[in-house]
Structures are given as C-alpha cells and as structure tokens.
Amino acid sequence: MQHSKSSVSLMFCGNALGEYLPPMVVYRAQNIYTEWTRGGPTGCIYECTKSGWFDSRCFERWFREIFLPHANAKDGKKVLLGDNLASHFTPEVIQAAVDNNIEFVCLIPNSTHILQPLDVAVFRSVKVEWRRIMEAWRKEARIKGSIPKSQFPGLLRKLESRLKSENLIAGFRATGIWPLDRDEVLKRLPGTNQDIGGTAVHEVFNDAVIDILQKHCGPSTSGVSRARGKKIQVTPGRRITPAQLKGSSSHDATTTGTGADGSDGAGTVAVTDARNEEVQSSSSEDEDVSNENSVESSSDEPQSPKNSVQCGQWVVVKYPEKRRVFYFAGQVLEVNEDGVKVSFVRQQPGSVNLFRYPETEDVEVVERDDIVDTLEEPLPMNSRQLFTIDYSKYKL
C-alpha cells in the first residue's frame, strides 16, 4: 500500500502491568484545527509542528499532561527509560521529574530492538492492525487520496481499541526489565566466537571488520552535512540530573523510546514504557513512486515564490525529511489562507522528464513556504495526458 508525502507522529506509552496511556498526536502543520481533534481516543492530546516530528516542546507537554498524572498515581519511585536524545532533556522536564520522584535512565545506544518493550513486542502488531484499518477505511469511504486529518482521530481510536495488554507485558518480560532478568536479553544475543585459530586469525578478522566499518559507517566524503539529533553525554543505565543539562542549548526534534519502573516497600510495581511511532496517514494504491528521488538538503536552495503563487500555476514543492528533501511537481488548484491546494503529477516509469497524472488523484494542501519555485506550464504530448517537465536541478 502506497502512502502520500504527509505523515503523523504518535507517542505511545504503557507499563509492565499491560496498561496503555492515552496517545499524543503531532500533525505536520503550522496550525491545528478543532476538526482534527474530534472523535479520538479518550485523553488523547494533539499538537502540530512544521516538520511533523516531536520536538522538546511537544515532549514536555506529553510529560506534564499525560505521563505525570499517571506516574503520580503510583506509589514509590518511578524510572523513565529512554534514548539520550535532546528533546527529552529540557531542564524543565528533568526538574519536574526530580520534583515528582521520577528518574530518567538511558538505554544502551542502538539497543532498542532488544531493550525497548514496545519495539520488541508491540509495534509489529500495531502496524499490522493500522494497515487493516486503512484498507477498511478506503473500502468504506468515498474519499480519494490521503486520509483527511479530520478522519485520523477516529481511525486512531479504532487502533487503540485493538492494543493488547499481553503484548506489552511480554515486551517487558522479553527485555528483562520486569521482572528484572538480564539473561532474557543475553540469550537473544548472538553466541560468542569459538574460533581457536590463534592470534593471526583474529588480526585478519579484525582488519576485515575495520575495513567494512570504515567503508559503510565512516565519515562521508561528499561534503554534504546531515542534521542529527543532539545527544546528551550520559552513562547508559544511570539517571539524568538537571546539572548534566547545563551548557546544553539545543533541544532538537527526535523520536523517543521511554519506560519507567517503580516499586514501594510493599512491592507495588509501576513500570512504564513510551515510544514515538510514525504512522502514515494516507493510502494510495498507485505503486509508482519513481518521482520521489531524494536530494540532500542544501543551503543554496532557491527562495520560495510564496507571494506570487496563483491558481493554474505549476510549482515545485519540497517535503523535508530528517536527512533529505523530496521535491514534487504539480499544478495549483486553489490558494487560500489555509495554504495552497496542489494536484501532483507522477514520473512516467522508464523516463527522465516525462510525467503524468496518477490514476488516483494526488491532491494536497501545502504551506506557502514549501513552494520553492514555479514552472512553465507543460503542454500535453498526446491523448494520454503525458507532460514533459525538464527541471533537473530538483531531480523530480
């Protein structure tokens, strides 16, 4: 199932007792409207960012409005497990955690596939259920193209009703977080190398591994700078304190995986795990995505002609992702205060500059700031409505 260029970010949270907290939704938009918040899960909160990703402001709101009320209802100390990414660690959030007897603890880097309960046992089934919900919606709804944001809360409510407590409990058990058992993790790791070929064999093996790592993971020689989320230099498994955040001035938008574990003298347990998950908010059956060739972000991008856009004009629209930018060509259908309504064309398979309208209409309202340039109106080549668009610097 193909998707459109827009997506919605979600924050899921649950504990070792199998309890799920209300989710948080972040739309890719500059404003949020009441129609986008109706009919969703009980207690769900909604936000928007220009990129559609969680940032420190969104995380702080989730922490104060969803996690804190849940944590304060549990006795004893609570522990919030997460990646050491900057959007988690604003001084205000860490101080609020200290004031409420909550500790932040970082997972080992690159270990969420074995230490993150939601990754291990929940998200696979969530994605399967979401795909089924989208397929059913497409059969019932008479709406072409992507899912309108006004429809998303209702679909999310259906997804929440299908979350299984036993999966969450199994995730905490499989990661060895609760009940605490490190052997649960160790037994899932590859076995140790029993080779006894001597020092020479080990040296050759080490050199080969180093060569592979340098080739695939070494510094890029292309000169392209890629943005990365800021990280805090902390020891995995130890709590984060407000003092460790002094001198940190950047809190970038990042994805998060968190969890918390707490118990009192009587043995009451409240282990919590939360995670951002990006869920595609559209489903189009046209499998032709060859016009989505990516190009790296660059500082010499042309200035946006946002003030001169008119109906009927052909434009180039950018869709920035974390490490790259996609460009799409289309015709302006409508211009209003909410944005610019554009009907996009798709690249003809096997061609370089030949485009056509897809069988399923690809229409979307975009921000004026995302329009980077205008195009001359292409002339149809034949009755099949094929267009020639030669604009190689955007690699459409």
SULRA-V262771 format. One record per residue. N is the residue number from 0. RES is the residue in one small letter. PSI is psi in radians with two decimals (999 if undefined). D_LAST is the distance of its C-alpha to the last C-alpha in Angstrom with 2 decimals. Layout:
n->N res->RES psi->PSI d_last->D_LAST
n->N res->RES psi->PSI d_last->D_LAST
This chain:
n->0 res->m psi->2.21 d_last->21.64
n->1 res->q psi->2.83 d_last->18.06
n->2 res->h psi->2.94 d_last->17.47
n->3 res->s psi->-2.94 d_last->15.49
n->4 res->k psi->-0.14 d_last->13.79
n->5 res->s psi->2.68 d_last->17.30
n->6 res->s psi->2.90 d_last->20.23
n->7 res->v psi->2.36 d_last->23.87
n->8 res->s psi->2.43 d_last->25.90
n->9 res->l psi->2.55 d_last->29.49
n->10 res->m psi->2.07 d_last->32.56
n->11 res->f psi->2.58 d_last->35.06
n->12 res->c psi->2.46 d_last->38.55
n->13 res->g psi->2.99 d_last->41.63
n->14 res->n psi->3.09 d_last->44.85
n->15 res->a psi->-0.17 d_last->46.97
n->16 res->l psi->0.00 d_last->49.06
n->17 res->g psi->0.28 d_last->46.14
n->18 res->e psi->2.28 d_last->45.59
n->19 res->y psi->2.37 d_last->42.10
n->20 res->l psi->2.79 d_last->41.56
n->21 res->p psi->2.47 d_last->39.60
n->22 res->p psi->2.93 d_last->35.84
n->23 res->m psi->2.42 d_last->33.81
n->24 res->v psi->2.33 d_last->30.52
n->25 res->v psi->2.01 d_last->27.86
n->26 res->y psi->2.69 d_last->25.30
n->27 res->r psi->1.66 d_last->22.07
n->28 res->a psi->2.88 d_last->23.39
n->29 res->q psi->-0.35 d_last->25.40
n->30 res->n psi->2.79 d_last->28.33
n->31 res->i psi->2.45 d_last->29.98
n->32 res->y psi->2.68 d_last->31.83
n->33 res->t psi->-0.54 d_last->34.94
n->34 res->e psi->-0.40 d_last->33.36
n->35 res->w psi->-0.06 d_last->31.11
n->36 res->t psi->0.07 d_last->34.28
n->37 res->r psi->2.44 d_last->36.58
n->38 res->g psi->0.20 d_last->37.72
n->39 res->g psi->-3.05 d_last->36.50
n->40 res->p psi->2.61 d_last->38.62
n->41 res->t psi->2.26 d_last->41.86
n->42 res->g psi->-0.05 d_last->41.59
n->43 res->c psi->2.47 d_last->37.77
n->44 res->i psi->2.70 d_last->36.37
n->45 res->y psi->2.46 d_last->33.05
n->46 res->e psi->3.03 d_last->31.00
n->47 res->c psi->2.54 d_last->27.63
n->48 res->t psi->2.82 d_last->25.53
n->49 res->k psi->-0.56 d_last->22.39
n->50 res->s psi->-0.34 d_last->20.66
n->51 res->g psi->0.04 d_last->22.46
n->52 res->w psi->2.77 d_last->24.21
n->53 res->f psi->2.42 d_last->27.95
n->54 res->d psi->-3.09 d_last->29.33
n->55 res->s psi->-0.59 d_last->32.96
n->56 res->r psi->-0.76 d_last->33.84
n->57 res->c psi->-0.75 d_last->32.77
n->58 res->f psi->-0.69 d_last->34.58
n->59 res->e psi->-0.70 d_last->37.69
n->60 res->r psi->-0.76 d_last->37.80
n->61 res->w psi->-0.74 d_last->37.51
n->62 res->f psi->-0.76 d_last->40.22
n->63 res->r psi->-0.65 d_last->42.61
n->64 res->e psi->-0.41 d_last->42.18
n->65 res->i psi->-0.91 d_last->41.73
n->66 res->f psi->-0.80 d_last->42.83
n->67 res->l psi->-0.85 d_last->45.82
n->68 res->p psi->-0.67 d_last->47.66
n->69 res->h psi->-0.79 d_last->47.31
n->70 res->a psi->-0.67 d_last->48.41
n->71 res->n psi->-0.31 d_last->51.33
n->72 res->a psi->-0.11 d_last->52.66
n->73 res->k psi->2.51 d_last->53.16
n->74 res->d psi->2.68 d_last->56.12
n->75 res->g psi->-3.07 d_last->56.00
n->76 res->k psi->2.47 d_last->53.33
n->77 res->k psi->2.59 d_last->49.68
n->78 res->v psi->2.23 d_last->47.04
n->79 res->l psi->1.92 d_last->43.31
n->80 res->l psi->2.41 d_last->41.35
n->81 res->g psi->2.93 d_last->37.86
n->82 res->d psi->2.63 d_last->35.40
n->83 res->n psi->1.15 d_last->36.18
n->84 res->l psi->2.56 d_last->33.12
n->85 res->a psi->-0.50 d_last->33.61
n->86 res->s psi->-0.28 d_last->32.78
n->87 res->h psi->-0.42 d_last->35.93
n->88 res->f psi->0.84 d_last->38.32
n->89 res->t psi->2.59 d_last->38.85
n->90 res->p psi->-0.59 d_last->42.51
n->91 res->e psi->-0.70 d_last->43.14
n->92 res->v psi->-0.79 d_last->42.02
n->93 res->i psi->-0.70 d_last->44.02
n->94 res->q psi->-0.69 d_last->47.06
n->95 res->a psi->-0.64 d_last->46.88
n->96 res->a psi->-0.77 d_last->46.81
n->97 res->v psi->-0.75 d_last->49.87
n->98 res->d psi->-0.42 d_last->51.68
n->99 res->n psi->0.35 d_last->51.18
n->100 res->n psi->0.74 d_last->52.21
n->101 res->i psi->2.39 d_last->48.70
n->102 res->e psi->2.38 d_last->47.39
n->103 res->f psi->2.32 d_last->43.83
n->104 res->v psi->2.32 d_last->43.60
n->105 res->c psi->2.45 d_last->40.62
n->106 res->l psi->2.82 d_last->39.65
n->107 res->i psi->2.38 d_last->39.38
n->108 res->p psi->2.48 d_last->35.88
n->109 res->n psi->0.61 d_last->33.63
n->110 res->s psi->0.14 d_last->36.25
n->111 res->t psi->-0.45 d_last->34.98
n->112 res->h psi->-0.25 d_last->34.70
n->113 res->i psi->-0.25 d_last->38.49
n->114 res->l psi->-0.20 d_last->39.72
n->115 res->q psi->1.92 d_last->37.67
n->116 res->p psi->-0.70 d_last->39.52
n->117 res->l psi->-0.70 d_last->36.64
n->118 res->d psi->-0.70 d_last->34.34
n->119 res->v psi->-0.70 d_last->37.18
n->120 res->a psi->-0.06 d_last->38.47
n->121 res->v psi->-0.87 d_last->36.72
n->122 res->f psi->-0.50 d_last->32.92
n->123 res->r psi->-0.83 d_last->32.57
n->124 res->s psi->-0.56 d_last->34.71
n->125 res->v psi->-0.77 d_last->33.01
n->126 res->k psi->-0.63 d_last->29.59
n->127 res->v psi->-0.81 d_last->31.33
n->128 res->e psi->-0.67 d_last->33.05
n->129 res->w psi->-0.69 d_last->29.95
n->130 res->r psi->-0.72 d_last->28.20
n->131 res->r psi->-0.70 d_last->31.36
n->132 res->i psi->-0.74 d_last->31.50
n->133 res->m psi->-0.70 d_last->27.98
n->134 res->e psi->-0.73 d_last->28.77
n->135 res->a psi->-0.67 d_last->32.04
n->136 res->w psi->-0.71 d_last->30.50
n->137 res->r psi->-0.60 d_last->28.06
n->138 res->k psi->-0.58 d_last->31.11
n->139 res->e psi->-0.68 d_last->33.25
n->140 res->a psi->2.61 d_last->31.01
n->141 res->r psi->0.85 d_last->29.96
n->142 res->i psi->2.20 d_last->26.69
n->143 res->k psi->2.72 d_last->23.33
n->144 res->g psi->-2.61 d_last->20.19
n->145 res->s psi->2.80 d_last->20.55
n->146 res->i psi->2.18 d_last->24.03
n->147 res->p psi->2.54 d_last->25.26
n->148 res->k psi->-0.49 d_last->26.53
n->149 res->s psi->-0.37 d_last->29.96
n->150 res->q psi->-0.32 d_last->30.11
n->151 res->f psi->-0.79 d_last->29.19
n->152 res->p psi->-0.73 d_last->32.65
n->153 res->g psi->-0.69 d_last->34.49
n->154 res->l psi->-0.63 d_last->32.35
n->155 res->l psi->-0.62 d_last->32.84
n->156 res->r psi->-0.68 d_last->36.57
n->157 res->k psi->-0.71 d_last->36.57
n->158 res->l psi->-0.75 d_last->34.90
n->159 res->e psi->-0.63 d_last->37.49
n->160 res->s psi->-0.28 d_last->40.30
n->161 res->r psi->0.02 d_last->39.27
n->162 res->l psi->2.35 d_last->39.35
n->163 res->k psi->2.20 d_last->42.21
n->164 res->s psi->-0.64 d_last->44.65
n->165 res->e psi->-0.54 d_last->45.71
n->166 res->n psi->-0.73 d_last->42.25
n->167 res->l psi->-0.76 d_last->42.33
n->168 res->i psi->-0.74 d_last->45.89
n->169 res->a psi->-0.59 d_last->44.97
n->170 res->g psi->-0.76 d_last->42.12
n->171 res->f psi->-0.63 d_last->44.58
n->172 res->r psi->-0.75 d_last->47.05
n->173 res->a psi->-0.51 d_last->44.63
n->174 res->t psi->-0.08 d_last->43.49
n->175 res->g psi->0.24 d_last->47.16
n->176 res->i psi->-0.78 d_last->46.82
n->177 res->w psi->2.18 d_last->49.31
n->178 res->p psi->2.57 d_last->51.80
n->179 res->l psi->2.06 d_last->51.44
n->180 res->d psi->1.75 d_last->51.34
n->181 res->r psi->-0.40 d_last->49.47
n->182 res->d psi->-0.45 d_last->50.30
n->183 res->e psi->-0.62 d_last->47.86
n->184 res->v psi->-0.77 d_last->45.01
n->185 res->l psi->-0.61 d_last->46.66
n->186 res->k psi->-0.23 d_last->47.23
n->187 res->r psi->-0.09 d_last->43.50
n->188 res->l psi->2.66 d_last->42.76
n->189 res->p psi->2.60 d_last->42.86
n->190 res->g psi->2.77 d_last->46.38
n->191 res->t psi->2.69 d_last->47.58
n->192 res->n psi->2.11 d_last->47.67
n->193 res->q psi->0.25 d_last->51.19
n->194 res->d psi->2.35 d_last->50.86
n->195 res->i psi->0.61 d_last->54.10
n->196 res->g psi->0.00 d_last->53.23
n->197 res->g psi->3.09 d_last->54.34
n->198 res->t psi->-0.71 d_last->52.85
n->199 res->a psi->-0.72 d_last->51.27
n->200 res->v psi->-0.75 d_last->49.21
n->201 res->h psi->-0.67 d_last->47.93
n->202 res->e psi->-0.74 d_last->47.03
n->203 res->v psi->-0.75 d_last->45.00
n->204 res->f psi->-0.78 d_last->43.22
n->205 res->n psi->-0.73 d_last->42.49
n->206 res->d psi->-0.69 d_last->41.15
n->207 res->a psi->-0.72 d_last->38.79
n->208 res->v psi->-0.74 d_last->37.47
n->209 res->i psi->-0.72 d_last->37.03
n->210 res->d psi->-0.73 d_last->35.04
n->211 res->i psi->-0.76 d_last->32.66
n->212 res->l psi->-0.71 d_last->32.27
n->213 res->q psi->-0.63 d_last->31.66
n->214 res->k psi->-0.76 d_last->28.99
n->215 res->h psi->-0.43 d_last->27.03
n->216 res->c psi->-0.02 d_last->28.10
n->217 res->g psi->3.06 d_last->29.08
n->218 res->p psi->2.48 d_last->27.61
n->219 res->s psi->2.47 d_last->24.21
n->220 res->t psi->0.13 d_last->24.56
n->221 res->s psi->-0.24 d_last->21.03
n->222 res->g psi->0.05 d_last->22.16
n->223 res->v psi->2.21 d_last->19.52
n->224 res->s psi->2.19 d_last->21.44
n->225 res->r psi->2.29 d_last->20.75
n->226 res->a psi->2.41 d_last->22.46
n->227 res->r psi->2.66 d_last->25.09
n->228 res->g psi->2.46 d_last->27.59
n->229 res->k psi->2.53 d_last->30.96
n->230 res->k psi->2.65 d_last->33.82
n->231 res->i psi->2.33 d_last->37.52
n->232 res->q psi->1.62 d_last->39.83
n->233 res->v psi->2.84 d_last->42.21
n->234 res->t psi->2.15 d_last->44.07
n->235 res->p psi->2.38 d_last->42.78
n->236 res->g psi->-0.11 d_last->45.43
n->237 res->r psi->2.64 d_last->46.95
n->238 res->r psi->2.72 d_last->46.72
n->239 res->i psi->2.37 d_last->44.81
n->240 res->t psi->2.74 d_last->47.02
n->241 res->p psi->-0.57 d_last->46.37
n->242 res->a psi->-0.51 d_last->47.69
n->243 res->q psi->-0.26 d_last->44.87
n->244 res->l psi->-0.11 d_last->42.30
n->245 res->k psi->2.34 d_last->43.98
n->246 res->g psi->-0.17 d_last->41.83
n->247 res->s psi->2.05 d_last->38.55
n->248 res->s psi->-0.07 d_last->36.64
n->249 res->s psi->2.23 d_last->33.15
n->250 res->h psi->1.51 d_last->32.52
n->251 res->d psi->2.86 d_last->28.82
n->252 res->a psi->2.27 d_last->27.17
n->253 res->t psi->2.89 d_last->27.55
n->254 res->t psi->2.68 d_last->28.22
n->255 res->t psi->2.56 d_last->31.94
n->256 res->g psi->2.05 d_last->34.46
n->257 res->t psi->2.84 d_last->38.06
n->258 res->g psi->2.82 d_last->41.47
n->259 res->a psi->2.57 d_last->45.07
n->260 res->d psi->2.22 d_last->48.49
n->261 res->g psi->2.64 d_last->51.78
n->262 res->s psi->2.57 d_last->55.41
n->263 res->d psi->-3.00 d_last->58.77
n->264 res->g psi->-0.44 d_last->62.23
n->265 res->a psi->-0.08 d_last->62.67
n->266 res->g psi->0.32 d_last->59.58
n->267 res->t psi->2.31 d_last->57.24
n->268 res->v psi->2.36 d_last->53.64
n->269 res->a psi->1.42 d_last->50.45
n->270 res->v psi->2.25 d_last->47.53
n->271 res->t psi->2.53 d_last->44.11
n->272 res->d psi->2.28 d_last->40.56
n->273 res->a psi->2.73 d_last->37.36
n->274 res->r psi->2.42 d_last->33.66
n->275 res->n psi->2.42 d_last->30.28
n->276 res->e psi->2.22 d_last->28.19
n->277 res->e psi->2.16 d_last->24.68
n->278 res->v psi->2.19 d_last->24.80
n->279 res->q psi->2.36 d_last->21.90
n->280 res->s psi->0.41 d_last->22.82
n->281 res->s psi->2.88 d_last->21.20
n->282 res->s psi->1.97 d_last->21.25
n->283 res->s psi->2.39 d_last->19.33
n->284 res->e psi->-0.27 d_last->20.43
n->285 res->d psi->2.05 d_last->17.32
n->286 res->e psi->0.06 d_last->16.49
n->287 res->d psi->1.85 d_last->13.16
n->288 res->v psi->0.42 d_last->10.69
n->289 res->s psi->-0.26 d_last->8.72
n->290 res->n psi->0.10 d_last->5.33
n->291 res->e psi->0.56 d_last->6.59
n->292 res->n psi->2.32 d_last->6.43
n->293 res->s psi->2.66 d_last->8.30
n->294 res->v psi->2.60 d_last->9.35
n->295 res->e psi->2.65 d_last->12.92
n->296 res->s psi->2.49 d_last->14.36
n->297 res->s psi->2.56 d_last->15.72
n->298 res->s psi->-0.20 d_last->18.55
n->299 res->d psi->0.48 d_last->17.37
n->300 res->e psi->2.44 d_last->14.62
n->301 res->p psi->2.65 d_last->15.21
n->302 res->q psi->2.48 d_last->17.79
n->303 res->s psi->2.26 d_last->16.98
n->304 res->p psi->0.82 d_last->18.26
n->305 res->k psi->-0.45 d_last->19.64
n->306 res->n psi->-0.15 d_last->22.97
n->307 res->s psi->0.19 d_last->21.88
n->308 res->v psi->2.35 d_last->19.73
n->309 res->q psi->2.79 d_last->21.43
n->310 res->c psi->2.44 d_last->21.45
n->311 res->g psi->-0.21 d_last->19.63
n->312 res->q psi->2.61 d_last->17.24
n->313 res->w psi->2.36 d_last->13.46
n->314 res->v psi->2.85 d_last->11.70
n->315 res->v psi->2.22 d_last->8.81
n->316 res->v psi->2.35 d_last->10.07
n->317 res->k psi->2.55 d_last->10.26
n->318 res->y psi->1.62 d_last->11.89
n->319 res->p psi->2.38 d_last->13.91
n->320 res->e psi->-2.98 d_last->15.65
n->321 res->k psi->-0.78 d_last->18.68
n->322 res->r psi->0.09 d_last->17.34
n->323 res->r psi->2.99 d_last->13.60
n->324 res->v psi->2.31 d_last->11.01
n->325 res->f psi->2.54 d_last->8.08
n->326 res->y psi->2.44 d_last->5.82
n->327 res->f psi->2.56 d_last->5.95
n->328 res->a psi->2.54 d_last->7.13
n->329 res->g psi->3.07 d_last->10.76
n->330 res->q psi->2.38 d_last->14.31
n->331 res->v psi->2.19 d_last->17.01
n->332 res->l psi->-0.57 d_last->19.98
n->333 res->e psi->2.52 d_last->22.31
n->334 res->v psi->2.13 d_last->23.03
n->335 res->n psi->-3.03 d_last->25.87
n->336 res->e psi->-0.35 d_last->27.30
n->337 res->d psi->-0.31 d_last->25.59
n->338 res->g psi->-2.75 d_last->22.05
n->339 res->v psi->2.16 d_last->19.54
n->340 res->k psi->2.11 d_last->19.05
n->341 res->v psi->2.39 d_last->15.63
n->342 res->s psi->2.00 d_last->14.95
n->343 res->f psi->2.63 d_last->11.40
n->344 res->v psi->2.84 d_last->10.14
n->345 res->r psi->2.61 d_last->8.98
n->346 res->q psi->2.35 d_last->7.76
n->347 res->q psi->2.26 d_last->11.19
n->348 res->p psi->2.34 d_last->12.58
n->349 res->g psi->0.05 d_last->13.38
n->350 res->s psi->2.91 d_last->11.28
n->351 res->v psi->-0.80 d_last->8.67
n->352 res->n psi->0.42 d_last->8.18
n->353 res->l psi->2.18 d_last->10.24
n->354 res->f psi->2.80 d_last->9.66
n->355 res->r psi->2.83 d_last->12.58
n->356 res->y psi->2.36 d_last->14.14
n->357 res->p psi->2.77 d_last->15.03
n->358 res->e psi->-0.72 d_last->18.78
n->359 res->t psi->2.07 d_last->19.12
n->360 res->e psi->2.26 d_last->18.07
n->361 res->d psi->1.53 d_last->15.49
n->362 res->v psi->2.34 d_last->17.01
n->363 res->e psi->2.56 d_last->17.30
n->364 res->v psi->2.14 d_last->19.06
n->365 res->v psi->2.81 d_last->17.26
n->366 res->e psi->2.59 d_last->19.01
n->367 res->r psi->-0.63 d_last->19.09
n->368 res->d psi->-0.33 d_last->18.50
n->369 res->d psi->-0.15 d_last->15.03
n->370 res->i psi->1.99 d_last->13.89
n->371 res->v psi->-0.33 d_last->12.83
n->372 res->d psi->2.91 d_last->12.61
n->373 res->t psi->2.74 d_last->13.36
n->374 res->l psi->2.69 d_last->12.29
n->375 res->e psi->2.53 d_last->14.89
n->376 res->e psi->2.09 d_last->15.70
n->377 res->p psi->2.58 d_last->14.48
n->378 res->l psi->2.37 d_last->17.48
n->379 res->p psi->2.44 d_last->17.93
n->380 res->m psi->-0.58 d_last->18.64
n->381 res->n psi->-2.99 d_last->21.22
n->382 res->s psi->-0.24 d_last->22.88
n->383 res->r psi->0.13 d_last->20.28
n->384 res->q psi->0.88 d_last->18.00
n->385 res->l psi->2.42 d_last->15.21
n->386 res->f psi->2.60 d_last->13.12
n->387 res->t psi->2.07 d_last->11.82
n->388 res->i psi->1.99 d_last->8.99
n->389 res->d psi->1.65 d_last->8.98
n->390 res->y psi->1.19 d_last->7.33
n->391 res->s psi->-0.43 d_last->7.04
n->392 res->k psi->-0.28 d_last->8.32
n->393 res->y psi->-0.12 d_last->5.53
n->394 res->k psi->1.03 d_last->3.78
n->395 res->l psi->999 d_last->0.00
